[in-house]
Amino acid sequence: MVRRDDRARKKKKKARDSSLRLRRKKTCYCCENQVLLIDYKDEKLLGRFVSDRGKIVPRRISGACARHQRGVAAAVKRSRSLGILPYVAEQVQ
């Protein structure tokens, strides 16, 4: 005789399997475009790696490799200290 718990487990497992999708691996923007130097004065490049709230976007979201993510983080911090990039974005009302 099948218990209710077993039915619930089967339903949860089935729903979880159907929700999984294959994702294409993100490639590093800097490696693709052969960016040799991540400059702290380049707002356009750094803007790709900063969220709308002003936070540095993590690697799993931005797709940057470890080497370039370290460079981006250092450049963003340097440009914030010099006043080129804001520490926190203005609040939208």
MOWO-V574257 format. One record per residue. RES is the residue in three letters. SS is DSSP state (2 for helix, 1 for strand, 0 for the rest). OMEGA is omega in degrees with one decimal (* if undefined). Layout:
RES:SS:OMEGA / RES:SS:OMEGA
This chain:
MET:0:-176.7 / VAL:0:178.2 / ARG:0:180.0 / ARG:2:-179.9 / ASP:2:179.9 / ASP:2:179.1 / ARG:2:-179.2 / ALA:2:179.1 / ARG:2:-179.7 / LYS:2:179.8 / LYS:2:-179.6 / LYS:2:-178.9 / LYS:2:-179.2 / LYS:2:-179.7 / ALA:2:-178.8 / ARG:2:-179.8 / ASP:2:-178.2 / SER:2:-177.9 / SER:2:179.7 / LEU:0:177.9 / ARG:0:174.9 / LEU:0:180.0 / ARG:0:175.7 / ARG:0:-178.3 / LYS:0:178.5 / LYS:0:178.6 / THR:0:-178.3 / CYS:0:-179.9 / TYR:2:-177.5 / CYS:2:178.3 / CYS:2:179.9 / GLU:2:-175.6 / ASN:0:176.8 / GLN:0:175.6 / VAL:0:-176.4 / LEU:0:-176.3 / LEU:0:175.5 / ILE:0:-173.6 / ASP:0:-179.7 / TYR:0:179.9 / LYS:0:-177.4 / ASP:0:-176.9 / GLU:2:-177.1 / LYS:2:179.2 / LEU:2:-178.4 / LEU:2:178.5 / GLY:2:177.2 / ARG:0:-174.8 / PHE:0:178.6 / VAL:1:-179.3 / SER:0:179.1 / ASP:0:177.2 / ARG:0:178.4 / GLY:0:-179.2 / LYS:0:176.0 / ILE:1:-177.1 / VAL:0:-179.6 / PRO:0:-177.3 / ARG:2:-176.0 / ARG:2:178.1 / ILE:2:-176.8 / SER:2:-179.2 / GLY:0:-178.9 / ALA:0:175.4 / CYS:0:-174.9 / ALA:2:-178.2 / ARG:2:-178.1 / HIS:2:177.2 / GLN:2:176.6 / ARG:2:179.2 / GLY:2:178.8 / VAL:2:-179.3 / ALA:2:179.5 / ALA:2:-179.1 / ALA:2:178.9 / VAL:2:179.7 / LYS:2:179.0 / ARG:2:-178.8 / SER:2:174.6 / ARG:2:-177.6 / SER:2:178.0 / LEU:0:176.5 / GLY:0:179.1 / ILE:0:176.0 / LEU:0:177.7 / PRO:0:174.8 / TYR:0:-179.3 / VAL:0:178.7 / ALA:0:178.4 / GLU:0:-178.9 / GLN:0:177.4 / VAL:0:-178.4 / GLN:0:*
